[in-house]
């Protein structure tokens, strides 16, 4: 339901070559481009096509494997259609099982909406995905679309006739019709859904619906604030906290709607005052880079003409040179605003994704500086943190000062009441001109109240229900068929998984386990995933899961395409995934226990190796670390070849040099003096050896966690950086204990 890939067909010519695409619009009809049909029939572009001609179509993305069928030319555009280039086909029989029709979403304007589309260019009969942004109509009939400038395939020949999925509308907004020929031109064109309906109204009118006002697993944002209802009281409470405190915290369990409350409630209200520069971010794996990007985006959106910084790189360079208060004052002057509000959503990422403890502490200090801004209602700086309730204790343990701030100015996001739920359910549909059967809202509310912190599940249900509408009415029977609030998400996710081939199901399990923080020890938290981190062939499944709306795709700060679970609630509300995670956790727990025993046995060997003069010490430590990895591989049931072990050991040995040198800089010089190795070993080396052994064991465990979860495993550069950060954090802990006299 609502997936483009399972609706897509390949269109073949008489010789069996794939010459374009089309898509299923109901269980008997396919829509494609007229020029694709002409090519399939082998006739000239300007020749007439009589009704009854046959073409071969093939469904490539259904679980049973490609299914080929004959289709009859049902309708071609007449002269009034001009250049729109639309054709209709009628299947000779029902569409195969697993082929799901899509519904067209008619909306305007579409400028800036991200899109995703699959096609079959030469050499890619199995399909190739492209993405980019929708632009505006050109010539009154076709709408220009532009591919991502920095990554991915572009829309080109072989994509014609394919449905264009609008990520913002969460529906099919049109059909690819043409593309520029030059590779450097990432420009193509689509026929908007509204034009398609006009040209084939007898079939397409019944299959077109207004844009869905419900977000599924995605949060509401400023762009969708018009459909956000039922949270007025909470929005005002948060606004009052921001107005009167330097730093405020918004806390609540996963699934209570924190991100939507921020994005579609608080931010628009704050921005409407006209006095705030709003900087929104998530920590990600590098909180300061994320902050720099967020500041750059905020400045870009401000009306100020002159700016002394414009790019994230420039922001990063400026941040360490002054206090954040002074930096913010200059930002406000440039943006012509009175106050800066820093919003940090998903604050728990600071602990699940940021590995560098020093960077984490620096970011906490920045927040403390905001919280200590003593200006009352006249202050220039305010901060707002949103955090999952189950991470509050960990956050408060970071420092006594942060503990005080997080507990003194906290807003609890409570479950919605009956009145608020009815608004959230009914008002968005009314705004789109769609109604519920009379008893349906009450039934949904009754079912939902048994699990009040499952707003994402409610939104998934409403999104799926939206696609079942007939004559702009949402029916009780459709709700029952979806399984109600509790079963809708599970049924939908299982349906997606069951539609995959056996091999792709194996790939999907690997991918999904990589999308939670198993390797980092936080399986209930999401983590972004890059193509280079997955095994060959797995990224195509990532794209399929994104097409099915279980994953979201984005560009990271390095312009790499990343994927993540649309919402962390999938990890606990989808029973199949929850069981996979529990099984993987238990397996890793048993392997970790054995790995810890192996690490203890290797601590003496690493210590002896480190007593050697340089450069023999590095090579000896590398050999010991490689042997440790070999033993641990058996504990995790992972096969690893000698060359990987050797180069990984060297990389890890190199990674320990910088933090050791920075902490005990004279060690290497002392070891070079004859007769000093023993004194170094007795007086200086024990804490170093212990720290190195710990860091090496943790690095190998991380490597095997990633591989066990289905990933490729970090490369040598990644291992070198991981052990450097782990060792630096460990040395920092050791020094604190030595300075405080702890044992």
C-alpha positions in Angstrom: 0.0 0.0 0.0 1.5 3.3 -1.1 4.9 1.8 -2.2 6.2 2.9 -5.6 8.6 0.0 -6.1 5.9 -2.8 -6.0 3.8 -0.8 -8.4 6.6 -0.3 -11.0 6.7 -2.2 -14.3 9.5 -2.6 -16.9 8.3 -2.1 -20.4 10.0 -4.2 -23.1 10.1 -3.9 -26.9 9.6 -6.8 -29.3 13.3 -7.8 -29.0 13.0 -8.1 -25.2 15.0 -4.9 -24.4 13.8 -2.7 -21.5 12.9 0.7 -23.0 11.1 2.4 -20.1 8.8 2.0 -17.1 5.2 2.4 -16.0 3.3 1.9 -12.8 0.1 0.2 -11.6 -2.7 2.6 -10.8 -5.3 0.0 -9.9 -5.4 -3.8 -10.2 -6.0 -3.7 -13.9 -4.5 -0.5 -15.3 -1.0 0.8 -15.8 0.0 4.4 -16.7 3.1 5.2 -18.7 4.4 7.6 -21.4 3.1 7.5 -24.9 6.7 7.6 -26.3 7.5 4.5 -24.3 4.5 2.6 -25.8 5.6 3.8 -29.3 9.1 2.5 -28.7 7.7 -0.8 -27.4 5.7 -1.2 -30.6 8.5 -0.1 -32.8 6.6 2.7 -34.5 7.7 6.3 -35.3 7.1 9.1 -32.8 4.4 10.8 -34.8 2.6 7.6 -36.0 -1.0 6.9 -34.7 -1.5 4.0 -32.4 -4.8 2.1 -32.7 -6.5 0.7 -29.6 -5.9 -2.9 -29.0 -2.1 -3.0 -29.6 -0.2 -5.2 -27.1 3.0 -4.5 -25.1 4.9 -6.6 -22.7 5.3 -5.4 -19.1 7.1 -7.0 -16.2 6.8 -6.5 -12.4 10.4 -6.7 -11.2 10.1 -5.8 -7.5 7.6 -8.4 -6.1 8.7 -11.3 -3.9 7.9 -14.1 -6.3 10.4 -12.6 -8.7 9.8 -10.8 -12.0 6.3 -11.5 -13.5 5.8 -10.8 -17.2 2.3 -10.0 -18.5 0.7 -8.7 -21.7 -1.1 -5.4 -21.6 -3.4 -3.7 -24.2 -3.1 -0.1 -25.1 -6.1 1.4 -23.4 -5.7 5.1 -24.0 -3.3 7.5 -25.6 -3.5 11.3 -25.4 -5.4 13.2 -28.0 -4.4 16.5 -29.5 -5.8 18.4 -26.5 -3.1 16.9 -24.3 -0.3 18.6 -26.2 3.1 17.4 -25.2 2.1 15.7 -22.0 2.9 12.3 -23.4 0.5 10.0 -21.4 -0.6 6.5 -22.2 -2.8 3.9 -20.5 -2.5 0.2 -20.5 -5.0 -2.5 -19.5 -3.5 -5.8 -18.1 -4.8 -9.0 -19.5 -5.8 -10.4 -16.1 -5.4 -9.2 -12.5 -2.0 -7.8 -11.4 0.2 -10.4 -9.7 0.1 -10.9 -5.9 2.4 -8.4 -4.2 2.0 -5.7 -6.9 0.4 -2.8 -5.1 -1.2 0.1 -6.9 -0.3 3.6 -6.0 -2.6 6.6 -5.6 -1.8 9.9 -7.2 -1.4 12.9 -4.9 -2.6 16.1 -6.6 -1.0 19.2 -5.1 0.6 22.5 -6.0 3.1 24.2 -5.5 5.8 21.5 -5.3 8.9 23.6 -5.4 11.7 22.2 -3.2 10.0 18.9 -2.3 12.5 16.1 -2.3 11.7 13.2 -4.6 12.8 9.6 -5.2 12.3 7.6 -8.4 13.5 4.2 -9.8 14.2 3.6 -13.4 15.9 1.1 -15.8 18.7 2.9 -17.8 21.1 0.8 -19.9 23.0 -1.6 -17.8 20.6 -1.4 -14.9 17.7 -3.8 -15.7 17.4 -4.6 -12.0 16.7 -0.9 -11.4 18.5 2.2 -10.3 17.3 4.8 -7.8 17.7 8.6 -8.3 16.7 11.4 -6.0 16.6 15.2 -6.0 14.2 18.1 -5.8 11.1 19.2 -7.6 11.0 22.6 -9.2 8.3 24.4 -11.2 6.3 24.0 -14.4 8.0 24.8 -17.6 5.9 25.5 -20.7 2.8 25.0 -18.6 2.8 21.2 -18.9 5.9 19.6 -17.6 7.5 20.1 -14.2 11.2 20.4 -13.9 13.0 18.1 -11.5 16.7 18.2 -10.5 18.9 15.4 -9.3 21.1 15.8 -6.3 24.2 17.7 -7.3 26.8 15.8 -5.3 25.7 12.2 -5.1 23.7 9.4 -6.7 22.4 8.5 -10.1 20.6 11.1 -12.2 17.2 10.7 -14.0 18.0 9.7 -17.6 16.8 7.6 -20.5 15.2 4.5 -19.0 13.3 6.4 -16.3 10.4 7.5 -18.5 7.0 6.3 -17.2 8.2 5.8 -13.7 6.3 7.2 -10.7 7.9 10.1 -8.8 7.6 9.8 -5.1 7.3 13.1 -3.3 9.0 12.7 0.1 7.2 15.7 1.5 3.7 14.7 0.4 4.5 11.0 1.0 2.8 10.1 -2.3 3.2 9.9 -6.0 3.3 13.4 -7.4 3.8 12.6 -11.1 5.5 10.6 -13.7 8.9 11.0 -15.4 8.6 12.0 -19.0 12.0 13.3 -20.2 15.6 14.1 -19.2 18.4 16.2 -20.5 21.0 14.0 -22.4 24.2 15.4 -20.9 25.5 13.8 -17.7 26.5 17.2 -16.3 22.9 18.3 -16.6 21.0 16.6 -13.7 17.7 18.0 -15.0 14.7 16.0 -16.0 10.9 16.6 -16.3 7.8 15.0 -14.9 4.1 15.2 -15.7 2.3 16.3 -12.5 -0.4 14.1 -11.1 -3.1 16.8 -11.7 -2.3 16.8 -15.4 -2.4 13.0 -15.6 -5.8 13.0 -14.0 -7.1 15.5 -16.5 -5.9 13.4 -19.4 -7.2 10.0 -18.2 -9.9 11.0 -15.8 -12.1 7.9 -16.2 -9.4 5.8 -14.5 -7.1 8.2 -12.6 -9.8 10.5 -11.0 -10.8 7.6 -8.7 -7.2 7.0 -7.8 -6.2 10.5 -6.9 -6.4 11.8 -3.4 -5.4 15.0 -1.5 -1.9 15.1 0.1 -1.9 13.1 3.3 -1.9 15.4 6.4 -0.6 12.6 8.7 3.1 12.0 9.0 3.4 8.3 9.6 6.7 7.7 11.5 8.1 11.1 10.5 7.7 14.1 12.9 5.7 17.2 12.0 7.8 20.2 11.1 7.4 23.8 10.2 6.4 22.8 6.7 3.6 20.7 8.0 2.6 22.8 11.0 -0.8 23.5 9.4 -1.8 19.9 10.1 -0.5 19.8 13.7 -3.3 19.9 16.2 -4.0 19.1 19.8 -0.8 20.5 21.5 -1.6 24.2 22.1 -1.3 24.0 25.9 2.1 22.2 25.7 3.4 24.7 23.2 2.6 27.6 25.5 4.2 25.8 28.4 7.5 25.4 26.5 7.3 29.0 25.2 7.0 30.3 28.8 10.0 28.1 29.8 12.1 29.5 27.0 11.1 33.1 27.8 12.1 32.9 31.5 15.0 30.5 31.6 18.4 30.3 30.0 18.3 26.5 29.4 15.1 24.4 29.5 14.6 20.7 29.0 11.7 19.0 27.4 11.5 15.3 28.4 9.2 12.5 27.6 9.3 8.8 26.6 9.9 7.8 23.0 6.8 8.1 21.0 5.2 11.0 23.0 5.7 13.5 20.2 8.6 15.6 21.4 10.1 16.3 17.9 6.7 17.2 16.4 6.0 19.5 19.4 9.2 21.3 18.7 9.2 21.4 14.9 5.5 22.2 14.3 4.5 23.9 17.5 7.3 25.7 19.3 9.5 26.7 16.4 6.8 28.4 14.3 5.5 30.2 17.4 9.0 31.4 18.3 9.7 32.5 14.8 6.5 34.4 14.5 7.6 36.7 17.2 10.2 38.1 14.8 12.7 38.6 17.5 14.5 35.2 17.6 17.2 33.6 15.5 16.3 30.0 15.8 19.1 27.4 15.5 17.8 23.8 15.3 20.1 20.7 15.5 20.6 17.1 16.5 24.0 16.2 17.9 24.7 13.4 15.4 28.2 11.9 15.7 29.9 15.3 15.9 27.9 17.8 17.9 30.0 20.9 16.9 29.8 20.1 13.2 26.1 19.7 13.5 25.9 23.0 15.4 28.0 24.7 12.7 25.7 23.4 9.9 22.6 24.5 11.9 24.0 28.0 12.4 24.9 28.3 8.7 21.3 27.2 7.8 19.8 29.7 10.2 21.9 32.6 8.8 21.0 31.6 5.3 17.3 31.9 6.1 17.8 35.3 7.8 17.2 38.5 5.8 20.5 40.1 6.7 22.6 41.1 3.7 26.1 41.2 5.2 27.5 38.2 7.1 31.1 37.6 8.3 30.5 33.8 8.1 28.5 31.8 5.7 29.7 28.2 5.7 29.8 25.5 8.3 33.6 25.5 8.0 33.8 29.2 8.8 31.5 28.7 11.8 33.7 25.9 13.1 36.7 28.0 12.8 35.1 30.9 14.7 33.6 29.0 17.6 36.8 28.3 19.6 38.0 31.9 19.3 35.5 33.4 21.7 32.8 32.6 24.2 29.5 31.3 22.7 27.8 34.3 24.3 30.0 36.8 22.3 29.7 34.6 19.2 25.9 34.7 19.5 25.9 38.4 20.0 27.6 38.9 16.6 25.3 36.3 15.0 22.3 38.4 16.3 23.8 41.6 15.0 24.3 40.0 11.6 20.8 38.5 11.5 19.1 41.6 12.9 17.5 39.6 15.7 17.3 40.2 19.5 17.6 36.7 20.9 19.1 33.4 19.8 17.4 30.1 20.7 19.4 27.0 20.3 17.2 23.9 20.1 18.9 20.5 20.5 16.5 17.7 19.6 17.3 14.0 20.2 19.8 15.1 22.9 20.4 11.5 23.7 22.5 11.3 20.6 25.2 13.1 22.5 25.7 9.9 24.5 24.9 7.3 21.9 26.7 8.7 18.8 29.4 11.1 20.0 32.4 8.9 21.0 34.9 11.6 21.8 34.3 12.3 25.5 36.3 15.6 25.3 34.1 16.9 22.5 31.0 15.8 24.4 32.2 17.7 27.5 32.9 20.8 25.4 29.4 20.7 24.0 28.0 20.3 27.5 30.0 23.4 28.6 28.5 25.4 25.8 25.1 24.5 27.0 26.0 25.4 30.5 27.2 28.8 29.3 23.7 29.3 27.7 22.1 28.2 30.9 24.1 30.7 33.0 23.3 33.7 30.8 22.0 36.1 33.5 19.8 38.4 31.6 16.3 37.5 32.7 13.7 38.2 30.0 16.3 40.5 28.4 18.8 37.7 27.9 20.2 37.2 24.4 20.7 33.5 24.7 18.3 30.6 25.4 18.6 26.9 25.0 16.0 24.2 24.7 16.9 20.5 24.9 14.6 17.6 24.0 15.6 14.3 25.5 14.1 10.8 25.9 13.1 10.2 29.5 15.1 7.0 29.6 18.3 8.9 29.0 17.8 11.6 31.6 19.8 9.8 34.3 22.7 9.4 32.0 22.6 13.0 30.9 22.5 14.3 34.5 25.4 12.1 35.4 27.7 14.0 33.0 28.2 16.9 35.4 26.7 18.3 38.6 26.0 21.6 36.9 24.1 19.9 34.0 22.2 17.9 36.5 21.0 21.0 38.2 20.0 22.6 34.9 18.2 19.6 33.6 16.1 19.1 36.7 15.3 22.7 37.6 13.8 23.9 34.3 12.1 20.8 32.9 8.9 20.4 31.0 7.3 17.0 31.0 5.5 16.0 27.8 2.4 14.2 29.0 0.0 11.9 27.1 -2.7 13.7 25.1 -6.3 13.8 26.5 -9.4 12.8 24.6 -10.2 16.3 23.4 -6.6 16.8 22.1 -6.6 13.4 20.4 -9.8 14.1 18.6 -8.3 17.4 17.3 -5.1 15.7 16.2 -7.1 13.0 14.4 -10.1 14.9 12.8 -8.9 18.4 12.2 -6.1 17.6 9.6 -8.6 15.6 7.5 -11.3 18.3 7.7 -8.7 20.8 6.5 -8.1 18.6 3.4 -11.8 18.2 2.8 -11.9 14.5 3.9 -14.3 13.2 6.6 -14.5 10.2 9.0 -17.5 8.0 9.3 -19.2 9.2 12.5 -18.1 6.5 15.0 -14.5 6.1 13.7 -12.7 8.8 15.6 -14.1 7.6 18.9 -13.1 4.0 18.1 -9.5 5.1 17.3 -9.2 7.1 20.5 -10.5 4.2 22.6 -8.0 1.9 21.1 -5.1 4.4 21.4 -5.6 5.2 25.0 -4.3 1.8 26.0 -0.8 2.9 24.8 -0.7 6.7 25.1 2.9 7.2 24.2 2.5 5.5 20.8 1.8 8.6 18.7 4.0 7.4 15.8 1.8 4.2 15.6 -1.3 6.4 15.6 0.1 8.5 12.7 1.1 5.3 10.8 -2.5 4.1 11.2 -4.0 7.4 9.9 -1.5 7.5 7.0 -2.5 4.0 5.9 -6.2 4.7 6.5 -5.8 7.9 4.3 -4.9 5.7 1.3 -8.0 3.7 1.6 -10.4 6.6 1.3 -13.3 6.4 -1.1 -15.1 9.6 -2.2 -13.2 11.5 0.4 -14.5 9.4 3.3 -12.5 7.3 5.8 -14.4 4.2 6.7 -14.7 2.0 9.8 -14.3 -1.2 7.8 -11.0 0.0 6.4 -9.8 0.7 9.9 -10.8 -2.8 11.0 -8.9 -4.3 8.0 -5.8 -2.4 9.0 -6.0 -4.0 12.5 -6.5 -0.9 14.5 -3.9 1.2 16.2 -2.0 -1.7 17.7 -1.6 -3.8 14.6 -1.4 -1.2 11.8 2.4 -0.6 12.2 3.3 -4.2 12.8 1.1 -5.4 9.9 2.5 -2.8 7.6 6.2 -3.5 8.5 5.6 -7.2 8.3 4.0 -6.7 4.9 7.0 -4.8 3.7 9.4 -7.5 4.9 7.2 -10.4 3.6 7.2 -8.8 0.1 10.9 -9.2 -0.2 12.6 -12.2 -1.7 14.4 -14.6 0.6 17.8 -13.1 -0.1 16.6 -9.6 0.3 14.9 -10.5 3.6 18.4 -11.6 4.8 19.8 -8.3 3.7 17.0 -6.4 5.3 17.7 -8.0 8.7 21.4 -7.1 8.4 20.5 -3.5 7.5 17.9 -3.1 10.2 20.3 -4.3 12.9 22.9 -1.8 11.7 20.3 1.0 12.0 20.1 0.6 15.8 23.1 1.3 18.0 23.8 -2.4 18.8 27.6 -1.9 18.3 27.5 1.2 20.6 25.5 -0.7 23.3 22.3 1.3 22.9 20.0 -0.9 20.9 16.9 1.3 21.5 18.6 4.3 19.8 18.8 5.0 16.1 22.1 5.4 14.2 22.6 6.7 10.7 24.0 4.3 8.1 26.2 5.1 5.1 26.4 3.0 1.9 30.1 2.3 2.5 29.2 0.7 5.8 26.9 -2.0 4.4 27.9 -5.2 2.5 27.8 -5.3 -1.3 24.2 -5.5 -2.5 22.6 -4.4 0.7 22.2 -0.7 -0.2 19.5 -1.6 -2.8 17.4 -3.1 0.1 18.0 0.1 2.1 16.5 2.0 -0.9 13.5 -0.4 -1.0 12.9 0.1 2.7 13.0 3.9 2.3 10.6 3.5 -0.6 8.3 1.7 1.8 8.7 4.5 4.4 10.4 2.5 7.1 13.6 4.4 6.6 14.4 8.0 5.8 17.2 9.1 3.5 19.2 12.3 3.9 22.6 13.9 3.0 25.1 14.1 5.9 27.5 16.9 6.5 30.0 15.4 4.1 27.3 15.2 1.3 27.1 11.4 1.7 23.7 9.7 1.5 22.7 8.3 4.8 19.7 6.2 6.0 18.1 5.8 9.4 15.0 4.4 10.9 12.1 6.8 10.4 11.5 6.6 14.2 13.2 4.8 17.0 9.8 3.4 18.0 10.2 0.8 15.2 12.9 -0.9 17.4 10.3 -1.7 20.1 6.9 -1.6 18.4 7.7 -3.9 15.5 7.8 -7.3 17.1 10.0 -8.9 14.5 12.7 -6.3 14.8 12.4 -6.3 18.6 13.1 -10.0 18.6 16.0 -9.7 16.2 17.5 -7.0 18.5 17.0 -9.1 21.6 18.6 -12.2 19.9 21.6 -10.1 18.7 22.0 -8.5 22.1 22.1 -11.9 23.9 24.6 -13.3 21.4 26.8 -10.2 21.8 26.6 -10.4 25.6 27.9 -14.0 25.6 30.7 -13.1 23.2 31.6 -10.0 25.1 32.1 -12.0 28.3 34.6 -14.3 26.5 36.3 -11.3 24.8 36.8 -9.7 28.2 38.6 -12.9 29.5 40.8 -12.8 26.3 41.7 -9.2 26.9 42.8 -9.9 30.5 45.1 -12.7 29.2 46.7 -10.3 26.7 47.4 -7.4 29.1 50.7 -8.9 30.3 51.8 -9.5 26.7 51.0 -6.0 25.6 52.9 -4.6 28.7 56.0 -6.6 27.9 55.9 -5.5 24.2 55.6 -1.8 25.2 58.9 -2.0 27.2 60.8 -2.4 24.0 62.6 0.7 22.6 60.9 2.4 19.5 60.1 1.5 16.8 60.2 -2.1 18.0 57.6 -1.3 20.6 55.0 -0.3 18.0 55.5 -3.4 15.9 55.4 -5.7 19.0 52.3 -4.0 20.3 50.7 -4.3 16.9 51.5 -8.0 16.8 50.0 -8.5 20.2 46.8 -6.6 19.3 46.4 -8.6 16.1 46.7 -11.8 18.0 44.1 -10.5 20.5 41.8 -9.8 17.5 42.3 -13.3 16.2 41.3 -14.9 19.5 38.3 -12.5 19.8 37.1 -13.3 16.3 36.5 -16.9 17.4 34.5 -15.7 20.4 32.2 -13.8 18.1 32.1 -16.5 15.4 33.5 -14.1 12.8 36.0 -15.2 10.2 38.9 -12.8 9.7 41.9 -13.2 7.5 45.5 -12.7 8.5 46.0 -9.6 6.4 43.1 -7.8 7.9 44.4 -8.8 11.4 47.9 -7.5 10.5 46.9 -4.2 9.1 44.2 -3.6 11.8 46.8 -4.3 14.5 49.2 -1.8 13.0 46.5 0.8 12.6 45.4 0.3 16.2 49.1 0.5 17.4 49.5 3.8 15.5 46.2 5.0 17.0 47.6 4.7 20.6 50.7 6.8 20.0 49.0 10.3 20.0 47.1 10.0 23.3 50.0 8.2 25.0 52.5 10.9 23.8 50.1 13.7 24.9 49.6 12.2 28.4 53.1 10.8 29.2 55.2 12.6 26.6 58.6 11.6 28.2 58.0 7.8 28.1 59.5 7.2 24.6 62.5 9.3 25.4 63.1 7.5 28.6 62.8 4.1 26.9 65.5 5.1 24.5 68.0 5.6 27.3 70.0 2.3 28.1 68.9 0.8 31.4 65.8 3.0 31.7 63.2 0.5 30.3 62.8 -1.3 33.6 62.2 1.9 35.5 59.7 3.1 32.9 58.0 -0.3 33.1 57.8 -0.1 36.9 57.0 3.5 37.5 55.1 4.8 34.4 54.0 1.9 32.2 51.3 0.1 34.3 48.5 2.7 33.8 49.6 3.0 30.1 49.5 -0.8 29.6 46.1 -1.1 31.3 44.7 1.7 29.2 46.1 0.3 26.0 44.7 -3.1 26.7 41.3 -1.7 27.6 41.2 0.5 24.4 42.3 -2.4 22.2 39.8 -4.8 23.6 37.0 -2.2 23.2 38.1 -1.5 19.6 38.1 -5.1 18.7 34.7 -5.6 20.4 33.3 -2.7 18.5 34.7 -4.1 15.2 33.1 -7.5 15.9 29.8 -5.9 17.0 29.5 -4.1 13.7 30.4 -7.3 11.7 28.0 -9.4 13.8 25.2 -6.9 13.2 25.7 -7.4 9.4 28.1 -4.5 8.5 31.4 -4.5 6.7 33.3 -3.4 9.9 35.3 -0.2 10.3 38.2 0.3 7.9 41.7 0.8 9.3 41.3 4.5 9.5 38.1 4.0 11.5 39.9 1.5 13.8 42.7 4.0 14.3 40.3 6.8 15.2 38.2 4.6 17.5 41.1 3.3 19.5 42.5 6.9 19.8 39.2 8.2 21.2 38.7 5.2 23.5 42.3 5.5 24.8 42.0 9.2 25.3 38.8 8.8 27.2 40.3 6.0 29.3 43.4 8.0 30.1 41.2 10.9 31.1 39.3 8.7 33.5 42.6 7.3 35.0 44.0 10.8 35.6 40.8 11.9 37.3 41.0 8.8 39.6 44.7 9.5 40.3 44.1 13.1 41.1 41.1 12.4 43.4 42.8 9.4 45.1 40.2 6.9 43.8 41.1 3.3 43.4 
